Every structure is written in C-alpha cells, then in structure tokens.
C-alpha cells in the first residue's frame, strides 16, 4: 500500500485535486495502489494531493475482487497486508484484524530495519509500472473520471503483460 503524488503541468481545477503538502502547495493528485505478492494491481484509487494515505486503506481493501485460488471458494481478503509508516494507526490495525487480515505495518518512531523492505519493493515496482505510462506520470486531464479510467486501463495492461509469467 502506498500513495504517490503526481505533479500537474499547470494549475488544475476539478475533482480529486488538492494542494500538495510536499510540492509548495501546487495542486496535485495521488494514486493509491494495492498489489498482490507478484506486483499485479488488485485495486487502485485516485484522490487529491492533500488527502492522507490512511483514508484510502479500508476502501482499497474493500475494493479487492475475489481471487480464485487452487481449491475452494475465492478469497475476498488477503491474509496479510504490508504497508509503510504512513498507515501506522491503531484504529486501522483493529479494522484490518476485524476483517481477518494480519497487518504488517511499520511503526512510526522506530528505527529502520524492520524487514518490510523485502515486501515493500513490490509495491514500488507496481508504481514504476504504472508511471511508465506518461499520461499517468503527469496528470494532464482536468476530469478525474478520465484520469481514473486511464489508471484502470493501465492496471489492466499490467495484468495482461504479467499473464504469460503467471501461466508458465
């Protein structure tokens, strides 16, 4: 889980745009992405640049489609969820546990070296795959629904590109 801020080429007005706290208050957007262990996107959302990452944790988990395993019913929830320090809130840890998900979230104020980097690089690679599409790296669209549609199309293309790897 991670949220990435996107720069705008010019000031924008419209949905899902807000002043970015890290980019001198310029308007921006964030992509929020949840991936499986192989880096295949499971759910994606778009918010304004001023929204906190934690607000999108539960909606992203709820947006995960059923995943068919080898046997039995399709899984609706992952067993574990790895996230960075931006998602370190006890309320959300409890909400994840109620859903039957074990949270593996780095604690704030604790020195690095928790070992989450072994798992977090998969999410960062997912963002790299998404931002390989230039229309997603810099948001040119005023309308959020068009940008979200392009974001979902990019996720479908990433899944399609990974299909030969999965079938081998």
C-alpha angles and dihedrals in degrees: 000000000000141000122224124200117225125209122231123220090220136003109291134202120200144071123336095015124122140155109285113229092209099044103059092271096299115151115265147153136229132221114213114198137183118191137181124243091278094052097254110146113247101175136000135186138181125222139163119281092248096057119107116244094231092065090070098048100090096039090052093049090048091049094059108117122226110282117211115224130189096280138006133016120345113266115246096187134038118244093229135019120205116200140161128247093279088076096050103125123128092218092060092043088057092047091052092048090051088056091052095254121132108223115221098186125156114243122238116241093025120115118258119262101081090135095243090119089078088066102028095066089072090064092046089051088051090056090048089053091049095047091049082082103081094210089063098043092062117024111229098163121093094201116075094207091061092048091047089050090053089048092053091046090053090052090052090051091050090052090048092051091051094049096089089050092052094047094053 
